Amino acid sequence: MIRPALAWLSWAAPLLAQAGGPLLVQPAGPGEQPPAPWHVVGLPQQTKPFTRFGVVTLEGQRVLKVEAQSSYGNLVHPVLEQSNGHLLRWRWRVDEPLPAANLHRRDGDDSPLKVCALFDMPLAAVPFVERQVLRIARLRSGESLPAASVCYVWDAHLPPGTVLDNAFTRRLRMIVLRGPETGLRTWVSEQRDVWADFRRLFADEAQAVPPLVGIGIAADADNTQGHSLGYVGSITLE
C-alpha cells in the first residue's frame, strides 16, 4: 500500500524563492486562497475529499485556515535546493482536535495540524524495501516525492517531545510539539532547526543533511473519519 505520507511534493510549481529574498511566501495573502508557489498535494488519483486550505481574517489578522473533514491533503511550498535556510518559525493554533487519532496505529494516523520539512535524501541511503516502495510511489504519482520528511505535530493525546515514525512509512518521522496540555484556540509560536531535527530523527540512515526542498502544512482526518480545524499564522525560513 502506498501511504498518503509519501504524497508530498509536486515539482510542477515554480520555485519563486530568490537568492537574497524570503525563502517562503506567506500562505495568508490578500486573496481567499494561499498564493503561489503554495499548492495542494494529495494522493495519486485521489478520490477522497481534500483537506481545505483557505485564507481568512481571524482576530484582525490574515491567517491560513486548515480544515479536515474525513479528508487528506497537504499544502506545499518548494524551496530552492541551494538555500541554506534551516531555522523554521511559525505560529499556529488548533480549535478542533481529533480525539480519535492515534499516531501509533494506521487506523488512527490523523493529525489536526502539522508542519513538515521535506528533504531530498539520496535513494542509496534508504533501506532496500522502503526504497522500492518509494520508487513505485514516484512512478505512480509522476512526482519526485521526498525520501525523508520531518513533521512537527499537534496531537490530542501524546505529550510534547514524543518522537515516532509515521504508522505507514518511516520516510516520515514526527516530533510532537503540542499535546493535550496546550489550550485550544490559543496561538503558539514555534522555532525549529530543521537540520538538527533531521540529524536526530534520521541518524540511522544519514550523517550529512541532504537539501531541504520543501515546507508543508497539513491536516488529515481520513483514517478516523473525523473533523478538525486549525490555523497557521506567519511562517518563515531563514
Contacts in CASP RR format, 6 or more apart in sequence:
PFRMAT RR
TARGET T0000
AUTHOR 0000-0000-0000
METHOD contacts of the structure
MODEL  1
MIRPALAWLSWAAPLLAQAGGPLLVQPAGPGEQPPAPWHVVGLPQQTKPF
TRFGVVTLEGQRVLKVEAQSSYGNLVHPVLEQSNGHLLRWRWRVDEPLPA
ANLHRRDGDDSPLKVCALFDMPLAAVPFVERQVLRIARLRSGESLPAASV
CYVWDAHLPPGTVLDNAFTRRLRMIVLRGPETGLRTWVSEQRDVWADFRR
LFADEAQAVPPLVGIGIAADADNTQGHSLGYVGSITLE
1 168 0 8 1.000
2 43 0 8 1.000
2 44 0 8 1.000
2 133 0 8 1.000
2 136 0 8 1.000
2 137 0 8 1.000
2 140 0 8 1.000
3 166 0 8 1.000
3 168 0 8 1.000
3 169 0 8 1.000
4 42 0 8 1.000
4 43 0 8 1.000
4 72 0 8 1.000
4 73 0 8 1.000
4 168 0 8 1.000
4 220 0 8 1.000
4 222 0 8 1.000
5 149 0 8 1.000
5 166 0 8 1.000
5 168 0 8 1.000
5 169 0 8 1.000
5 171 0 8 1.000
5 172 0 8 1.000
6 133 0 8 1.000
6 134 0 8 1.000
6 137 0 8 1.000
6 145 0 8 1.000
6 169 0 8 1.000
6 171 0 8 1.000
6 172 0 8 1.000
7 41 0 8 1.000
7 42 0 8 1.000
7 43 0 8 1.000
7 44 0 8 1.000
7 46 0 8 1.000
7 74 0 8 1.000
7 137 0 8 1.000
7 141 0 8 1.000
7 145 0 8 1.000
8 41 0 8 1.000
8 74 0 8 1.000
8 76 0 8 1.000
8 116 0 8 1.000
8 118 0 8 1.000
8 145 0 8 1.000
8 146 0 8 1.000
8 149 0 8 1.000
8 216 0 8 1.000
9 41 0 8 1.000
9 76 0 8 1.000
9 78 0 8 1.000
9 118 0 8 1.000
9 143 0 8 1.000
9 144 0 8 1.000
9 145 0 8 1.000
9 146 0 8 1.000
9 213 0 8 1.000
9 214 0 8 1.000
10 39 0 8 1.000
10 41 0 8 1.000
10 76 0 8 1.000
10 143 0 8 1.000
11 78 0 8 1.000
11 143 0 8 1.000
11 144 0 8 1.000
12 39 0 8 1.000
12 143 0 8 1.000
13 36 0 8 1.000
13 37 0 8 1.000
13 39 0 8 1.000
13 76 0 8 1.000
13 78 0 8 1.000
14 36 0 8 1.000
14 37 0 8 1.000
15 37 0 8 1.000
15 78 0 8 1.000
15 79 0 8 1.000
15 80 0 8 1.000
16 25 0 8 1.000
16 36 0 8 1.000
16 37 0 8 1.000
17 23 0 8 1.000
17 24 0 8 1.000
17 25 0 8 1.000
17 37 0 8 1.000
17 78 0 8 1.000
17 79 0 8 1.000
17 80 0 8 1.000
17 83 0 8 1.000
19 80 0 8 1.000
19 82 0 8 1.000
22 236 0 8 1.000
22 237 0 8 1.000
23 79 0 8 1.000
23 80 0 8 1.000
23 83 0 8 1.000
23 85 0 8 1.000
23 236 0 8 1.000
23 237 0 8 1.000
23 238 0 8 1.000
24 77 0 8 1.000
24 79 0 8 1.000
24 215 0 8 1.000
24 235 0 8 1.000
24 236 0 8 1.000
24 237 0 8 1.000
25 35 0 8 1.000
25 36 0 8 1.000
25 37 0 8 1.000
25 38 0 8 1.000
25 77 0 8 1.000
26 35 0 8 1.000
26 234 0 8 1.000
26 235 0 8 1.000
27 34 0 8 1.000
27 35 0 8 1.000
27 38 0 8 1.000
27 53 0 8 1.000
27 55 0 8 1.000
27 64 0 8 1.000
27 75 0 8 1.000
27 77 0 8 1.000
27 217 0 8 1.000
27 232 0 8 1.000
27 233 0 8 1.000
27 235 0 8 1.000
28 34 0 8 1.000
28 55 0 8 1.000
28 61 0 8 1.000
28 62 0 8 1.000
28 63 0 8 1.000
28 64 0 8 1.000
28 232 0 8 1.000
28 233 0 8 1.000
28 234 0 8 1.000
29 35 0 8 1.000
29 55 0 8 1.000
29 62 0 8 1.000
30 55 0 8 1.000
30 62 0 8 1.000
31 55 0 8 1.000
32 54 0 8 1.000
32 55 0 8 1.000
33 53 0 8 1.000
33 54 0 8 1.000
33 55 0 8 1.000
34 53 0 8 1.000
34 54 0 8 1.000
34 55 0 8 1.000
34 64 0 8 1.000
34 75 0 8 1.000
37 77 0 8 1.000
37 78 0 8 1.000
38 53 0 8 1.000
38 75 0 8 1.000
38 76 0 8 1.000
38 77 0 8 1.000
39 75 0 8 1.000
39 76 0 8 1.000
40 50 0 8 1.000
40 51 0 8 1.000
40 53 0 8 1.000
40 73 0 8 1.000
40 74 0 8 1.000
40 75 0 8 1.000
40 76 0 8 1.000
41 73 0 8 1.000
41 74 0 8 1.000
41 75 0 8 1.000
41 76 0 8 1.000
42 50 0 8 1.000
42 72 0 8 1.000
42 73 0 8 1.000
42 74 0 8 1.000
43 72 0 8 1.000
44 137 0 8 1.000
44 140 0 8 1.000
44 141 0 8 1.000
44 142 0 8 1.000
46 72 0 8 1.000
48 70 0 8 1.000
48 71 0 8 1.000
48 72 0 8 1.000
48 222 0 8 1.000
49 69 0 8 1.000
49 70 0 8 1.000
49 71 0 8 1.000
49 72 0 8 1.000
49 222 0 8 1.000
50 71 0 8 1.000
50 72 0 8 1.000
50 73 0 8 1.000
51 66 0 8 1.000
51 67 0 8 1.000
51 68 0 8 1.000
51 71 0 8 1.000
51 72 0 8 1.000
51 73 0 8 1.000
51 74 0 8 1.000
51 218 0 8 1.000
51 219 0 8 1.000
51 220 0 8 1.000
51 221 0 8 1.000
52 65 0 8 1.000
52 66 0 8 1.000
52 67 0 8 1.000
52 68 0 8 1.000
52 69 0 8 1.000
52 71 0 8 1.000
53 64 0 8 1.000
53 65 0 8 1.000
53 66 0 8 1.000
53 75 0 8 1.000
53 217 0 8 1.000
54 64 0 8 1.000
54 65 0 8 1.000
54 66 0 8 1.000
55 62 0 8 1.000
55 63 0 8 1.000
55 64 0 8 1.000
55 65 0 8 1.000
56 62 0 8 1.000
56 63 0 8 1.000
56 65 0 8 1.000
57 63 0 8 1.000
58 65 0 8 1.000
58 231 0 8 1.000
61 233 0 8 1.000
63 231 0 8 1.000
63 232 0 8 1.000
63 233 0 8 1.000
64 75 0 8 1.000
64 217 0 8 1.000
64 231 0 8 1.000
64 232 0 8 1.000
64 233 0 8 1.000
65 229 0 8 1.000
65 230 0 8 1.000
65 231 0 8 1.000
66 75 0 8 1.000
66 113 0 8 1.000
66 217 0 8 1.000
66 218 0 8 1.000
66 219 0 8 1.000
66 229 0 8 1.000
66 230 0 8 1.000
66 231 0 8 1.000
66 232 0 8 1.000
67 219 0 8 1.000
67 227 0 8 1.000
67 228 0 8 1.000
67 229 0 8 1.000
67 230 0 8 1.000
68 98 0 8 1.000
68 110 0 8 1.000
68 112 0 8 1.000
68 219 0 8 1.000
68 220 0 8 1.000
68 221 0 8 1.000
68 222 0 8 1.000
68 226 0 8 1.000
68 227 0 8 1.000
68 228 0 8 1.000
69 221 0 8 1.000
69 226 0 8 1.000
69 227 0 8 1.000
70 221 0 8 1.000
70 222 0 8 1.000
70 225 0 8 1.000
70 226 0 8 1.000
70 227 0 8 1.000
71 220 0 8 1.000
71 221 0 8 1.000
71 222 0 8 1.000
72 220 0 8 1.000
72 222 0 8 1.000
73 218 0 8 1.000
73 219 0 8 1.000
73 220 0 8 1.000
74 116 0 8 1.000
74 216 0 8 1.000
74 217 0 8 1.000
74 218 0 8 1.000
75 216 0 8 1.000
75 217 0 8 1.000
75 218 0 8 1.000
76 118 0 8 1.000
76 214 0 8 1.000
76 215 0 8 1.000
76 216 0 8 1.000
76 217 0 8 1.000
77 214 0 8 1.000
77 215 0 8 1.000
77 216 0 8 1.000
78 213 0 8 1.000
78 214 0 8 1.000
79 85 0 8 1.000
79 212 0 8 1.000
79 213 0 8 1.000
79 214 0 8 1.000
79 215 0 8 1.000
79 237 0 8 1.000
81 120 0 8 1.000
81 211 0 8 1.000
81 213 0 8 1.000
82 211 0 8 1.000
83 212 0 8 1.000
83 237 0 8 1.000
85 212 0 8 1.000
85 237 0 8 1.000
85 238 0 8 1.000
86 193 0 8 1.000
86 194 0 8 1.000
86 195 0 8 1.000
86 196 0 8 1.000
86 209 0 8 1.000
86 212 0 8 1.000
86 237 0 8 1.000
87 191 0 8 1.000
87 192 0 8 1.000
87 193 0 8 1.000
87 194 0 8 1.000
87 237 0 8 1.000
87 238 0 8 1.000
88 115 0 8 1.000
88 117 0 8 1.000
88 190 0 8 1.000
88 191 0 8 1.000
88 192 0 8 1.000
88 193 0 8 1.000
88 194 0 8 1.000
88 215 0 8 1.000
88 235 0 8 1.000
88 236 0 8 1.000
88 237 0 8 1.000
89 189 0 8 1.000
89 190 0 8 1.000
89 191 0 8 1.000
89 192 0 8 1.000
89 234 0 8 1.000
89 235 0 8 1.000
89 236 0 8 1.000
89 237 0 8 1.000
89 238 0 8 1.000
90 115 0 8 1.000
90 189 0 8 1.000
90 190 0 8 1.000
90 232 0 8 1.000
90 233 0 8 1.000
90 234 0 8 1.000
90 235 0 8 1.000
90 236 0 8 1.000
91 187 0 8 1.000
91 188 0 8 1.000
91 189 0 8 1.000
91 190 0 8 1.000
91 232 0 8 1.000
91 233 0 8 1.000
91 234 0 8 1.000
91 235 0 8 1.000
92 113 0 8 1.000
92 115 0 8 1.000
92 154 0 8 1.000
92 187 0 8 1.000
92 188 0 8 1.000
92 190 0 8 1.000
92 230 0 8 1.000
92 231 0 8 1.000
92 232 0 8 1.000
92 233 0 8 1.000
93 184 0 8 1.000
93 185 0 8 1.000
93 186 0 8 1.000
93 187 0 8 1.000
93 188 0 8 1.000
93 230 0 8 1.000
93 231 0 8 1.000
94 112 0 8 1.000
94 113 0 8 1.000
94 154 0 8 1.000
94 178 0 8 1.000
94 182 0 8 1.000
94 184 0 8 1.000
94 228 0 8 1.000
94 229 0 8 1.000
94 230 0 8 1.000
95 184 0 8 1.000
95 185 0 8 1.000
95 229 0 8 1.000
95 230 0 8 1.000
95 231 0 8 1.000
96 112 0 8 1.000
96 184 0 8 1.000
96 227 0 8 1.000
96 228 0 8 1.000
96 229 0 8 1.000
96 230 0 8 1.000
97 112 0 8 1.000
97 154 0 8 1.000
97 155 0 8 1.000
97 156 0 8 1.000
97 184 0 8 1.000
97 228 0 8 1.000
98 110 0 8 1.000
98 111 0 8 1.000
98 112 0 8 1.000
98 156 0 8 1.000
98 221 0 8 1.000
98 224 0 8 1.000
98 226 0 8 1.000
98 227 0 8 1.000
98 228 0 8 1.000
99 156 0 8 1.000
100 108 0 8 1.000
100 110 0 8 1.000
100 224 0 8 1.000
100 226 0 8 1.000
101 108 0 8 1.000
101 109 0 8 1.000
101 110 0 8 1.000
101 111 0 8 1.000
101 112 0 8 1.000
101 155 0 8 1.000
101 156 0 8 1.000
101 157 0 8 1.000
101 224 0 8 1.000
102 108 0 8 1.000
102 109 0 8 1.000
102 157 0 8 1.000
103 109 0 8 1.000
103 111 0 8 1.000
103 153 0 8 1.000
103 155 0 8 1.000
103 158 0 8 1.000
103 164 0 8 1.000
103 166 0 8 1.000
103 167 0 8 1.000
103 174 0 8 1.000
103 176 0 8 1.000
104 164 0 8 1.000
104 167 0 8 1.000
105 167 0 8 1.000
106 167 0 8 1.000
106 168 0 8 1.000
106 223 0 8 1.000
107 223 0 8 1.000
107 224 0 8 1.000
108 167 0 8 1.000
108 223 0 8 1.000
108 224 0 8 1.000
109 166 0 8 1.000
109 167 0 8 1.000
109 168 0 8 1.000
109 220 0 8 1.000
109 223 0 8 1.000
110 220 0 8 1.000
110 221 0 8 1.000
110 222 0 8 1.000
110 223 0 8 1.000
110 224 0 8 1.000
110 226 0 8 1.000
110 228 0 8 1.000
111 153 0 8 1.000
111 154 0 8 1.000
111 155 0 8 1.000
111 218 0 8 1.000
111 219 0 8 1.000
111 220 0 8 1.000
111 228 0 8 1.000
112 154 0 8 1.000
112 156 0 8 1.000
112 219 0 8 1.000
112 221 0 8 1.000
112 228 0 8 1.000
112 229 0 8 1.000
112 230 0 8 1.000
113 153 0 8 1.000
113 154 0 8 1.000
113 217 0 8 1.000
113 218 0 8 1.000
113 219 0 8 1.000
113 228 0 8 1.000
113 230 0 8 1.000
113 232 0 8 1.000
114 151 0 8 1.000
114 152 0 8 1.000
114 153 0 8 1.000
114 154 0 8 1.000
114 174 0 8 1.000
114 217 0 8 1.000
114 218 0 8 1.000
114 219 0 8 1.000
115 151 0 8 1.000
115 152 0 8 1.000
115 190 0 8 1.000
115 215 0 8 1.000
115 216 0 8 1.000
115 217 0 8 1.000
115 218 0 8 1.000
115 232 0 8 1.000
115 235 0 8 1.000
116 149 0 8 1.000
116 150 0 8 1.000
116 151 0 8 1.000
116 152 0 8 1.000
116 172 0 8 1.000
116 215 0 8 1.000
116 216 0 8 1.000
116 217 0 8 1.000
116 218 0 8 1.000
117 149 0 8 1.000
117 150 0 8 1.000
117 151 0 8 1.000
117 194 0 8 1.000
117 197 0 8 1.000
117 198 0 8 1.000
117 212 0 8 1.000
117 214 0 8 1.000
117 215 0 8 1.000
117 216 0 8 1.000
118 146 0 8 1.000
118 148 0 8 1.000
118 149 0 8 1.000
118 212 0 8 1.000
118 213 0 8 1.000
118 214 0 8 1.000
118 215 0 8 1.000
118 216 0 8 1.000
119 146 0 8 1.000
119 147 0 8 1.000
119 148 0 8 1.000
119 149 0 8 1.000
119 150 0 8 1.000
119 198 0 8 1.000
119 209 0 8 1.000
119 210 0 8 1.000
119 211 0 8 1.000
119 212 0 8 1.000
119 213 0 8 1.000
120 144 0 8 1.000
120 146 0 8 1.000
120 147 0 8 1.000
120 210 0 8 1.000
120 211 0 8 1.000
120 212 0 8 1.000
120 213 0 8 1.000
121 146 0 8 1.000
121 147 0 8 1.000
121 148 0 8 1.000
121 202 0 8 1.000
121 205 0 8 1.000
121 206 0 8 1.000
121 210 0 8 1.000
122 147 0 8 1.000
122 210 0 8 1.000
123 131 0 8 1.000
123 134 0 8 1.000
123 135 0 8 1.000
123 147 0 8 1.000
125 147 0 8 1.000
125 205 0 8 1.000
125 206 0 8 1.000
126 134 0 8 1.000
126 147 0 8 1.000
126 171 0 8 1.000
126 205 0 8 1.000
127 170 0 8 1.000
127 205 0 8 1.000
130 169 0 8 1.000
130 170 0 8 1.000
130 171 0 8 1.000
133 169 0 8 1.000
134 145 0 8 1.000
134 147 0 8 1.000
134 171 0 8 1.000
137 145 0 8 1.000
138 144 0 8 1.000
138 145 0 8 1.000
146 171 0 8 1.000
146 213 0 8 1.000
146 214 0 8 1.000
147 171 0 8 1.000
147 210 0 8 1.000
148 171 0 8 1.000
148 173 0 8 1.000
148 198 0 8 1.000
148 202 0 8 1.000
148 205 0 8 1.000
148 206 0 8 1.000
148 210 0 8 1.000
149 171 0 8 1.000
149 172 0 8 1.000
149 173 0 8 1.000
150 173 0 8 1.000
150 174 0 8 1.000
150 175 0 8 1.000
150 194 0 8 1.000
150 197 0 8 1.000
150 198 0 8 1.000
150 201 0 8 1.000
150 202 0 8 1.000
151 166 0 8 1.000
151 172 0 8 1.000
151 173 0 8 1.000
151 174 0 8 1.000
151 175 0 8 1.000
151 218 0 8 1.000
152 174 0 8 1.000
152 175 0 8 1.000
152 177 0 8 1.000
152 190 0 8 1.000
152 192 0 8 1.000
153 174 0 8 1.000
153 175 0 8 1.000
153 176 0 8 1.000
153 177 0 8 1.000
153 178 0 8 1.000
154 176 0 8 1.000
154 177 0 8 1.000
154 178 0 8 1.000
154 179 0 8 1.000
154 182 0 8 1.000
155 162 0 8 1.000
155 176 0 8 1.000
155 178 0 8 1.000
155 179 0 8 1.000
155 180 0 8 1.000
156 179 0 8 1.000
156 180 0 8 1.000
157 179 0 8 1.000
157 180 0 8 1.000
158 164 0 8 1.000
158 176 0 8 1.000
158 179 0 8 1.000
159 176 0 8 1.000
159 179 0 8 1.000
159 180 0 8 1.000
159 181 0 8 1.000
160 176 0 8 1.000
160 177 0 8 1.000
160 178 0 8 1.000
160 179 0 8 1.000
160 181 0 8 1.000
160 182 0 8 1.000
161 175 0 8 1.000
161 176 0 8 1.000
161 177 0 8 1.000
162 175 0 8 1.000
162 176 0 8 1.000
163 173 0 8 1.000
163 174 0 8 1.000
163 175 0 8 1.000
163 176 0 8 1.000
163 200 0 8 1.000
163 201 0 8 1.000
164 173 0 8 1.000
164 174 0 8 1.000
164 176 0 8 1.000
165 172 0 8 1.000
165 173 0 8 1.000
165 174 0 8 1.000
166 172 0 8 1.000
166 173 0 8 1.000
166 174 0 8 1.000
173 201 0 8 1.000
173 202 0 8 1.000
175 197 0 8 1.000
175 201 0 8 1.000
177 190 0 8 1.000
178 188 0 8 1.000
182 188 0 8 1.000
187 233 0 8 1.000
194 212 0 8 1.000
195 209 0 8 1.000
195 212 0 8 1.000
198 206 0 8 1.000
198 209 0 8 1.000
198 210 0 8 1.000
199 209 0 8 1.000
215 235 0 8 1.000
215 237 0 8 1.000
217 232 0 8 1.000
217 235 0 8 1.000
219 228 0 8 1.000
219 230 0 8 1.000
221 227 0 8 1.000
221 228 0 8 1.000
END
